[in-house]
Amino acid sequence: MKETKIQLIDFLTKTADRLESGADYSWGHLGKCNCGHLIQTITQLSPEYIHKVALHPTGEWTELANDYCPTTGIEMNSLIESLLNAGLSQDEIRHLEHLDDPKILKRLPDNRTFLERNNKNDAILYFRIWAEVLKEQELGSIEHSDTKGSELFREAKILFVSTEELVES
């Protein structure tokens, strides 16, 4: 799981970098919107191919995530699966398309409280903040793991000392 999160951080960062470098962005195009750009980064598929495959009666990533079924073999499912395999949940896919995940929105700078789902700069900001949140979670889990290890060592040492005291007496 840890490796997947590190890989997701890399995908998010590369997507933001690509958008900042001038990649074409269009929220109404399923290959050039928020999810479409992340899928481009993960799969190296063209935005045109992603758009063609993603055209679906519902036509929006939030519904496509809801309709995902890994056993049907529908080509669209392979795009959703690429996001899931990269470490996203179906809820995160829905939030990504609308740039509205509360854990990301609470980290917005300059007293902003929302992002516009069809704004390239807001998408870049969302990708960057999300990557930072995941980095902090990883660091927190490492620190928590180190702290737990130290606590266990201290406990073991106390038990060891207590055992020696018993042996000596």
Secondary structure as UniProt FT lines:
FT   HELIX           2..20
FT   TURN            21..22
FT   TURN            27..28
FT   TURN            30..32
FT   HELIX           34..43
FT   HELIX           47..54
FT   HELIX           61..67
FT   TURN            70..71
FT   HELIX           75..85
FT   TURN            86..87
FT   HELIX           90..98
FT   HELIX           102..105
FT   TURN            106..107
FT   TURN            110..111
FT   TURN            117..118
FT   HELIX           120..168
//
